[in-house]
Amino acid sequence: MKLGLVLLMIALGLCGQTTQIGDPEIWTQFESWVEQLKALPPGERLPMKGRFAKDLAAAGVSAAEAGRRYDRVETLRRASAEKERVYWNAAFKSGGGPDAPLQLLQETVRGMKPGRALDAGMGRGRNAIFLASIGWDVTGYDMSPDALKAAQAAAEAAKAKISTVEARHDTFQFGEAQWDLIVCAYCYMRFEEEQWPAIFLKALKPGGVVVFQTSTAKRATAAEQAARWRGYRLLRVADLDPGMVDNDWAPSRTNPTGMLVARKE
Ligand SMILES: C[S@@+](CC[C@H](N)C(=O)[O-])C[C@H]1O[C@@H](n2cnc3c(N)ncnc32)[C@H](O)[C@@H]1O
């Protein structure tokens, strides 16, 4: 372990500590750990939990306590966008997520004429790079600067050109009649959030398409989906049991997967 990290842990009083610490301390420790964490080169990956536990073990924290702290991080991160940003920085410094482009996206763009595409919550760019490689002019945004660094490094390695923007869903300027395709692949927008269909409808060019796939806690009936996605023709809608599709971000999740492809009429 790096000397800097050991010193930091000593400063935080964490060395040799096997007793439980509280949530604020856990988060402070995690944030400091992410700050000094080295990004892996493109193509390499290590489980984030393993990296965290290993560094804590080197500072004398028991495996059980390290595991407990990591589990708390998984809960605490959901408290704010800023915490999510820190969490995703760690994930992308560790090469997180699948490499293959989303199956639903591949099936949807087959036969479509390439145009301008937007990848919302793009992560390290598997879908953006795929689209660029088949002729799309792609912009992606993400709240995590380390996701964008990883996406640009992966694009360079693939000799693909993509534009990236650091933004959150609630700060990104979607614009008006800008996009032929908008992709949300497990991008942390929720199906039940009412604003997205209208924002996308305005942002899409006539005939533009939305590809939306995410794990979802709340199932929606076909009638509910049709009501939400007013102004679109629904090309594909599915609300599938866990395991029915390859949830390539979280294969062990027990949530159903929602899939939707909609075209602006
Ligand atoms: C599960 S990953 C999916 C990444 C990518 N779409 C893919 O399929 O590989 C979720 C991504 O959403 C991003 N994200 C989460 N909440 C966000 C928000 N409010 N605004 C922008 N990006 C967000 C995270 O930084 C992360 O890159």
The ligand as an ORCA input file, in Angstrom:
! r2SCAN-3c Opt
* xyz 0 1
  C     -24.446      1.312    -14.222
  S     -23.468      2.569    -14.923
  C     -23.940      2.479    -16.644
  C     -22.908      3.068    -17.571
  C     -23.183      2.908    -19.063
  N     -24.437      3.519    -19.452
  C     -23.171      1.460    -19.463
  O     -24.228      0.893    -19.737
  O     -22.076      0.885    -19.488
  C     -24.338      4.036    -14.378
  C     -23.714      5.309    -14.867
  O     -24.610      6.383    -14.625
  C     -23.870      7.489    -14.147
  N     -24.804      8.309    -13.365
  C     -25.475      7.959    -12.229
  N     -26.271      8.964    -11.829
  C     -26.092      9.964    -12.719
  C     -26.627     11.276    -12.835
  N     -27.515     11.741    -11.943
  N     -26.232     12.056    -13.849
  C     -25.315     11.586    -14.759
  N     -24.759     10.357    -14.711
  C     -25.147      9.553    -13.706
  C     -22.747      6.888    -13.336
  O     -21.663      7.769    -13.162
  C     -22.403      5.677    -14.190
  O     -21.453      5.987    -15.166
*
